Amino acid sequence: FVIGDKFIIANILEDRSKEIEAIEHVINQIDPSKIIEFPENAHIEGGDVMPWGDYIFVGAYYGNDYPSFITARTNMKAVKHLQKLFPHKKVKSFNLRKSNTVADENALHLDCCFQPLGRGKAIIHKEGFLIEEEYQWLIDFFGEENCFHITKNEMYNMNSNIFSISPDVVISERNFTRLNAWLREQGFTVEEVPYAEISKQEGLLRCTTMPLVRD
């Protein structure tokens, strides 16, 4: 994932470690001084990381039982390391609900239960957050009137995992009828695509894209 002019190689599950090979031709074109790798014990994945103005929002799991959850992908060591790398940013972490067995009670990454959009809008699922105060912080930050609350089933179907290509244009799954109607009411141009099958892997549009440059 990318923050500013830095390309960060995610420290991910061993089962996924070879995925980076698919984009070696891209990495080879990046200045090596701009490429960052995390310490081995600092686990982080791009779906948990959201640059937003002066902030970097990070989904994580705080519990001491972190190693027992295959669905816990970002730990507090990574959150602290991210703050060291970007001291000029405010790194704000959120403790996410995890389950190895019940898919609709598991927020695999932050973008599975939350996503900021455009100029101050957000999609959010309250039950994806273990600490209500952290959920409320986001509501207060964006404003209740600017937040679209998705249901448990909508979270399971990855309604928060759409992709912004500009402040006013988003790509969304065509079956997200309630969300897409709200987005249009808020002034967004919504490009609908058939992508529902991908959600069965607990990922969708944001999970299958990787912006290299953000304006």
Buried (B, 14 or more C-beta within 10 A) or exposed (E): BBBEEBBBBBBBEEEEEEEEEEEEEEEEEBEEEEEEEBEEEBBBBBBBBBBBEEBBBBBBBBBEEBEEBEBBBBBBBBBEBBBEBBEEBEBBBBBBBBEEEEEEBBBBBBBBBBBBBBEBBBBBBBBBBBEEEBBEBBBEBBEEEBBBEBEEEBBBBBBBBBBBEEBEEBBBBEBBEEBBEBBEEBEBEBBBEEBBEBBEEBBBBBBEEEEEEEE
